[in-house]
Amino acid sequence: TAIQNYRLILPPSKQIEFDFLWGLNICGEFRTGTEDENFHDGFVKHLIRTLTAKLFPAVKFQRNVRNIVLQELCSIDLAARSEVERFQSFKLSDRSKNKRLLQLFQKDLLPGITGQILTSKNARDGSIQKRMVSKRWKYFGYIIVFTVNVGMLFYVFLFAIQ
């Protein structure tokens, strides 16, 4: 693979760091999580894991990168399939489709929690049904606002005359 080919051109000191970051074993393959590399004593292994967890809480000592990548790919595939079904099952207008594509594009551009916040907001906004107001009620509202404004101006004008 491309990762293994790149690993081969690295100097040995860089290979160790590269292997750790990518979750590779000494052969350049993804770790399975059941390997017991470079440790002969269970106590030493436990001690190093404990110290690593306390000093670097975000770092997992042995990661099963292959499974993590596969889980991510499965979740992405599931999300893509649900979006395709959504576009095909509903009779959406072009405007609705464009709006949804823009929302998905924005979510992809936003990192981490910000993208999740946008997803949550879109889910809340999608559940709110917006009612259309008839033109008759709109004109009635305009007339009321206009009448109140004229009445207030007339009232101010009466005080100005006195």
N, C-alpha and C positions, 0 to 999 in steps of 0.2 A: 504494500500500500504506500501511499504518498508519505504518511507519517513515518513508516519504517525506513523508507529511502532517505528522507531528510535526517532521520536519527543517525544513519550510517555516516553521513558527512560531518557530523559534529565531533569535536574532540571529546575524549573520554570524560573530562571534568564537566563538560556541558551536557553529556548524555545522562548523567546521574540526575541533574536538575530537570532535564527534559522528561525523563522517565517518571519522576515524581509528579510533575505538573500534569502530565497526560495520563497518569495511572498505568504506566507500562511496567512490565517485569524486566528482568535483565536480558531477556531475549528480544525485547521490543514488541511484545504482544500485550494486549490489554489484560490487566489483572482480573482474576476471577473472584477474588475475595477469600478464597480458601487456601491461598498460598502462604507458606511460612518462609519467606525469603530472608536470608542473611541473619536469622535468629535461631540459635540452637537451644536457648533456655527460655521457657515460658515466662519465668519471672522477669527476665530482662525485657522481653517483649511487652509484658504488661506495664512495667515501669516506664518504658519509653512512650507507650501509648498514653499513659496517664499524664506524664509531663507534657507531651505534645498537646493534649487536650486542654490542659490548664494554661499553658503559655500561648497557644494559638487555637482558640476555641472554634474558629471558622474552618480550620484545616482538619480534614479527616485523614487518618494515618494511612489506611489502605482503602482506596476507592475502587469500586467496580465500575469503571468508566463505560465499559461496553453496555452494561445494563442501563446506566443513566442515559446514555445517548439513545438507546433503543426506546426507553420510556418517553423521552422527549419527542422522538420521531413518531411514536404511536399517538401521543397527545396532539401533535401537530396534524397528523393525518385525520384523526377523529374530528378536530375542529374544522379542517378544510372540508371534510365530507358533510358535516352539519351545515356549513355555509352554502355548499352547493345544493343540498336538499332544500334549504330555506329559499334560495333563489328560484329553484325549479317548482317547488310545491305551491308557493303563493303567487298570485297574479299581481306582481309588484309593478308599479309604474317605473318609467326610466328615471324619474327624479328620485324615487325611493331607493332604487338600485344604486344610483350614483352617490346618494347620501350614505348608504351602508358601506360602499366601497371606500369612501373618504374616511369614515369612522375606523374601518379596519386598517387603512393606511396610516392614520394618525396613531392608532394603538401600536402598530409595528415600529413606528419611529420613537415612541416614548419608552424610556427604559424602566424596567422593573415595576415598582409599586405604582408609578405614575400611570403606566398603561393599564394596570388593574383598576385604578381609580376611574379612569376614563371608561373602561368596560362597565363598571358598576353604575356610573352616571348614565350611560347609554341604555342600560337595562331598566333603570328607573324611569327615564324619559320615554322609553318605548311602551311602558305599561300605562302611561297616562293617556287617556282618550281625550283628544281635543275636539270640542264641539264647534261647529261652524255657526256663526250668528247670521241670521237672515239680514238682508239689506234694509228691510223695513225697520228692524230694531236698531240697526246702526244709525239710520237717518233720524230715528226718534231720539237716540242719545245725543247726536249732534245738535238737534234742535233744543234739547234741554240745556246743554252746556252753553250754547249761544244765547239762550234766553237768560240764564243766570248771569252771564257776563254783561249783557246789556243792562239787566236790572241793577247790578252793582255799579256800573258806570253812571247810570241815571242817579242812583243814590249819592254817589260822590259828587256829581254835578249839582244836586240840590243843596248839599252843604257848601259848595263853592259859591253858589249864588248868594247865600245869606251872608 
